[in-house]
Structures are given as structure tokens and as C-alpha cells.
Amino acid sequence: MKNILTLAEKNADALNRSHHKIQTDKTDAFRQFLSKNKEFSITTLKGFTVQKGKESINWEEFSGIPTASRILQSGRYLNNWEVNPGNPSLHFGGRVNQRTKFDNSFENGKKFKYLAITAGTSGLPHWGDVTLVLREKEFKHEEFVILKFNSLEKDGSGFLYFTGGNVNYQKIEGDLCTKAQLEKLAVWKLCDKVKACKAEEFKNILLLPLTGNHNDYLEVITWKDIFLSECLKAIRLKKDHYRIISDTIQKQFRERGNTRNQTSLKNLISFNNLLTEYAGNKNIKLDLVNE
């Protein structure tokens, strides 16, 4: 069992050398942009309030308490080991063996929470349409590392950070960094894209959809206890999705004779009330974006 922060610290010299070889005025501009604008984001797992490709609420999402509502209600972001200690694999999805193996291969692994780096955009589109944006400055050096790719990313032969079913520590170490080198890791990974785009497009290259169910992003791995009262900066939604939520609730009240399943409607209203409540906090923004 390894300490993932120690691995990241050991990679510092190699990362400095790699960055020096590719450094240009354009990459320096990207580093400065990221230094000022980076965020740590949670995209609620499979949390689609609006049906994909449709102008209507995803009622199945509200048949129970949605992930976004659970996090906002509790005021904490917990991982599956913490939410379901008796059966954490319940929500690990199709990569349960790899996630279990990865977390069990590191000290504090059962406290690992996985975030993505953004800079003003929504989070990972495959995983939901509600993004909780956290203040990066609230995370201390000793509380997280950054990995070049998704820890369960697949490559042509299997999983990128696994060999023979086990975690490949050497491969992971070469793709890790600490807080102090976050911008250098981003430049190293995104150098070609940085050079090819305009400065106003920098924010759009941090999350790049790949094929199938994957997204290309820089992954933050933290073992910090995440309390929204300390860390939450904004709740980010597409403007159209927020409009659909409001319009649906108003319509259901106008057409009381044709209300949806009462439980689903109640959960939707509760979710909307949580958004309003959090948006009433002067330190938290309801960020509606045109994406």
C-alpha cells in the first residue's frame, strides 16, 4: 500500500524537466489563466435533471432523492465507502473491481473523492448536469494530488493505470503532481491544445469529451472532508435546464388534476428549493451558463 502524496512529490523533478522543454509564451499565458481561474468540480453521478436531448424533466431521476439533493441536504460530499459502508460497490458502476482495487492500493484510499478541474464551465457531461464548484484555495497541499488522466481511464489494452489487474504505481507516479505543480501538469498534458487555441478558449480545453462514456480531464484525488459550508463556490447549471425546472413546477401547480407522481414532484420541488436556498447565501453563486 502506497502513499499517493509521496508518489506525487517524488515526480516533481521529472515534471519540472518536462515542463521546461515545452515552455513558451503561450503556455505561460495558460498557466497564468489557470492559476487565477481553476476550480475543483463535482458533477453529480448520473444526475440528469433534464432528459438528454429533450425539453422535459427526467422524472426517473426524481423518483428517489437525487444525488445532488442528497449532497446539498447533508452539506457534505461523501464517497461510496462513506455513504454505503456495508456495500460501497453498489454505486461503483461497471468498473467496481478497478475502483475497489485502486482505492485499496493507497493509504486513506477509502476516503478518496474524485473531482475534475474546470475554469468556468460545467463539469463532466457524461455524469450529470449539475456541477458543484469548489474553491481550490480551501484544499491544502497535504490534502490532494492531481492525476493526468481519469484514474480508471481505459487504453487500447485495458486500464491505463493497471497492469495484470493490479495498480501500476510507476505509471501513476509519472502522471501525478502536488498542488504546487498543478499548472505545470496541465501544460504538459494540454500543450498542443494550448498552442492551437486562442486565450479566450483556454477554459474549454480542460474537459474534452472522448468516445463512448469517457471524458478527458485532469483528475483531483482528495482525502479531505468536504463540507459545502467551507468549500462550495457555486452550483452550475445550464440556463435552459434551470428554466425547464421552473416551468415544470409552475405547470404542475396550474394543472393540479394532471400532476405527476406526487413523490417525484415533491422531490423536484425540494431540489429547486435547495437551489434557491443555497443561492441565497452571499458566498455561493447559482451559476447559469449558456452551454
C-alpha positions in Angstrom: 0.0 0.0 0.0 1.5 3.3 -1.1 1.0 7.0 0.0 -0.2 8.8 -3.1 1.0 12.2 -1.9 4.6 10.8 -1.6 4.4 9.5 -5.1 3.3 12.9 -6.4 6.2 14.6 -4.5 8.7 12.2 -6.0 7.6 13.2 -9.5 8.3 16.9 -9.0 11.8 17.0 -10.6 10.8 15.0 -13.7 7.7 17.2 -14.2 9.9 20.3 -13.9 12.2 19.0 -16.6 9.3 18.1 -18.9 7.7 21.5 -18.5 10.9 23.3 -19.2 11.2 21.6 -22.6 7.8 22.8 -23.8 7.6 26.2 -22.1 6.6 29.1 -24.5 4.9 32.4 -24.1 1.5 30.7 -24.9 1.9 28.0 -22.3 3.0 30.7 -19.7 -0.3 32.5 -20.5 -2.2 29.3 -20.0 -0.5 28.8 -16.6 -1.5 32.3 -15.5 -5.0 31.8 -16.7 -5.3 28.5 -14.8 -3.7 30.0 -11.7 -6.4 32.6 -11.5 -9.4 30.6 -12.7 -9.1 27.0 -11.7 -11.9 25.2 -9.8 -12.4 21.8 -8.4 -15.7 20.4 -9.6 -18.1 17.6 -8.7 -20.5 16.5 -11.4 -23.2 14.6 -9.6 -23.1 11.0 -10.7 -25.8 10.2 -13.3 -27.7 13.2 -12.0 -29.6 14.3 -15.1 -32.4 16.7 -14.0 -33.4 17.1 -17.7 -33.7 14.3 -20.2 -30.9 14.2 -22.7 -31.9 15.8 -25.9 -35.4 16.7 -24.6 -37.1 19.8 -23.2 -38.5 17.9 -20.2 -37.7 16.8 -16.7 -36.1 13.4 -16.2 -38.8 12.1 -13.8 -36.9 8.9 -13.2 -34.2 10.9 -11.5 -36.7 12.3 -9.1 -38.4 9.0 -8.2 -35.9 8.9 -5.3 -33.7 11.6 -3.7 -31.2 12.7 -6.5 -27.5 12.7 -5.7 -27.4 16.5 -6.0 -30.2 16.9 -3.4 -28.5 14.4 -1.1 -25.2 16.3 -1.1 -26.9 19.7 -0.8 -29.2 18.5 2.1 -26.3 16.9 4.0 -23.9 19.7 3.4 -21.1 17.2 2.7 -19.7 15.4 -0.2 -19.1 11.7 0.7 -17.7 8.9 -1.4 -19.4 5.5 -1.7 -17.3 4.0 1.1 -18.7 6.6 3.4 -22.3 6.6 2.1 -22.6 2.8 1.9 -20.0 1.3 4.3 -21.8 -2.0 4.2 -21.9 -2.2 0.4 -19.8 0.6 -1.2 -19.6 -1.2 -4.6 -23.4 -0.6 -5.0 -22.7 2.7 -6.9 -19.3 1.9 -8.4 -20.9 1.1 -11.8 -19.3 -1.1 -14.4 -15.7 -0.6 -13.0 -16.4 -1.8 -9.5 -13.3 -4.2 -9.4 -10.9 -1.5 -10.6 -12.3 1.2 -8.3 -12.1 -1.2 -5.3 -8.6 -2.2 -6.3 -7.4 1.4 -6.8 -8.8 2.7 -3.5 -7.4 -0.3 -1.6 -4.0 0.2 -3.0 -3.3 3.5 -1.2 -3.2 4.9 2.3 -6.5 6.7 3.0 -7.9 5.2 -0.2 -11.3 4.6 1.3 -11.5 8.4 1.8 -10.6 9.2 -1.8 -13.0 11.6 -3.6 -12.6 12.2 -7.3 -13.0 15.7 -8.7 -12.3 17.4 -12.1 -10.5 20.7 -12.8 -12.7 23.3 -14.5 -12.4 27.0 -15.1 -15.9 28.4 -15.6 -17.6 25.5 -17.5 -19.9 22.7 -16.5 -18.3 19.5 -15.3 -18.2 16.1 -16.9 -21.2 15.8 -19.3 -21.4 12.0 -19.0 -22.0 12.1 -15.3 -24.7 14.7 -14.9 -25.9 18.2 -15.5 -25.5 19.7 -12.0 -22.0 20.8 -11.2 -20.9 21.7 -7.7 -17.9 24.1 -8.0 -15.5 24.1 -5.1 -12.9 26.7 -4.0 -9.5 25.3 -4.9 -7.9 27.5 -2.3 -9.6 25.6 0.5 -7.6 22.5 -0.3 -4.2 22.3 1.3 -1.0 20.7 -0.2 -1.3 17.7 2.1 -5.0 17.0 1.2 -4.9 16.2 -2.5 -3.0 15.3 -5.6 -3.7 15.7 -9.4 -3.6 12.9 -11.9 -3.0 13.5 -15.6 -6.0 11.3 -16.6 -9.0 9.7 -15.0 -7.7 7.0 -12.6 -9.9 4.4 -14.3 -9.2 5.5 -17.9 -9.0 2.8 -20.5 -6.4 2.5 -23.1 -6.1 0.1 -26.0 -5.0 -2.9 -23.9 -7.1 -2.3 -20.7 -6.9 0.2 -18.0 -4.3 2.9 -18.3 -3.1 2.7 -14.6 -3.4 -1.1 -14.2 -1.1 -3.9 -15.2 -2.3 -7.5 -14.8 -5.2 -6.4 -12.8 -3.1 -4.5 -10.3 -2.4 -0.8 -9.9 0.8 0.2 -11.8 2.5 2.5 -9.2 5.3 3.5 -11.6 2.8 4.7 -14.3 0.7 6.6 -11.7 3.8 8.3 -10.2 4.9 9.6 -13.6 1.4 11.2 -14.1 1.0 12.8 -10.6 1.7 16.2 -9.2 1.0 18.1 -6.0 -0.8 21.5 -5.6 2.4 23.4 -6.3 2.7 21.9 -9.8 -0.9 21.7 -10.9 -0.4 24.3 -13.7 2.7 22.6 -15.0 1.0 19.2 -15.2 -1.9 20.8 -17.1 0.6 22.4 -19.5 2.4 19.2 -20.0 -0.8 17.3 -20.8 -2.5 20.0 -22.9 0.5 21.7 -24.6 -0.6 21.0 -28.2 -4.2 22.1 -27.5 -2.9 25.3 -25.7 -0.8 26.3 -28.7 -3.6 25.7 -31.1 -6.3 27.7 -29.4 -7.0 31.3 -28.5 -6.7 32.6 -24.9 -10.4 33.0 -24.6 -10.8 29.3 -25.4 -8.5 28.1 -22.6 -11.3 27.1 -20.3 -12.8 24.8 -22.9 -9.8 22.5 -23.3 -9.8 21.3 -19.7 -12.7 18.9 -20.2 -12.7 17.2 -23.6 -15.2 14.5 -24.5 -13.7 11.3 -25.8 -15.5 8.4 -27.4 -18.1 6.3 -25.7 -18.6 7.1 -22.0 -15.3 8.7 -21.3 -14.2 12.3 -20.8 -10.7 13.6 -20.9 -9.9 15.6 -17.8 -7.3 16.3 -15.1 -8.5 14.4 -12.0 -8.2 15.6 -8.5 -7.9 12.9 -5.9 -8.6 14.2 -2.4 -9.0 12.6 1.0 -10.2 15.9 2.6 -13.5 16.0 4.4 -15.5 18.2 2.1 -18.1 20.5 3.8 -20.1 22.7 1.5 -20.1 25.5 4.0 -16.4 25.8 3.6 -15.7 24.8 0.0 -18.8 25.4 -2.2 -18.3 28.3 -4.5 -21.2 27.8 -7.0 -23.9 25.5 -8.2 -23.6 25.4 -12.0 -26.5 24.5 -14.3 -27.3 25.2 -17.9 -29.7 28.1 -18.1 -32.1 26.2 -20.2 -32.2 23.3 -17.7 -33.0 25.7 -14.8 -35.8 27.3 -16.9 -37.2 23.8 -17.5 -37.2 23.1 -13.8 -39.1 26.3 -13.0 -41.5 26.0 -15.9 -42.4 22.4 -15.0 -43.1 23.2 -11.3 -45.3 26.1 -12.4 -47.2 24.0 -14.9 -47.8 21.2 -12.4 -49.3 23.7 -10.0 -51.6 25.2 -12.7 -52.7 21.7 -13.8 -53.3 20.1 -10.4 -55.6 17.5 -11.9 -52.7 16.1 -14.0 -49.9 16.2 -11.6 -47.0 13.7 -12.0 -46.3 11.0 -9.4 -46.5 13.0 -6.2 -43.2 11.7 -4.8 -41.3 12.7 -8.0 -42.9 16.1 -8.0 -42.2 16.6 -4.3 -38.5 15.7 -4.8 -38.2 18.1 -7.8 -39.7 20.9 -5.7 -37.3 20.1 -2.9 -34.4 20.2 -5.3 -35.5 23.6 -6.6 -35.9 24.9 -3.1 -32.3 23.7 -2.3 -31.0 25.6 -5.3 -32.9 28.7 -4.1 -31.7 28.3 -0.5 -28.0 27.9 -1.5 -28.3 30.8 -4.0 -29.4 33.0 -1.1 -26.0 32.6 0.5 -23.9 35.6 -0.4 -20.8 33.3 -0.7 -22.4 30.8 -3.1 -23.5 31.6 -6.7 -26.2 29.9 -8.7 -24.3 30.0 -11.9 -26.5 29.6 -15.0 -24.4 29.0 -18.1 -25.1 29.1 -21.9 -23.6 25.8 -23.0 
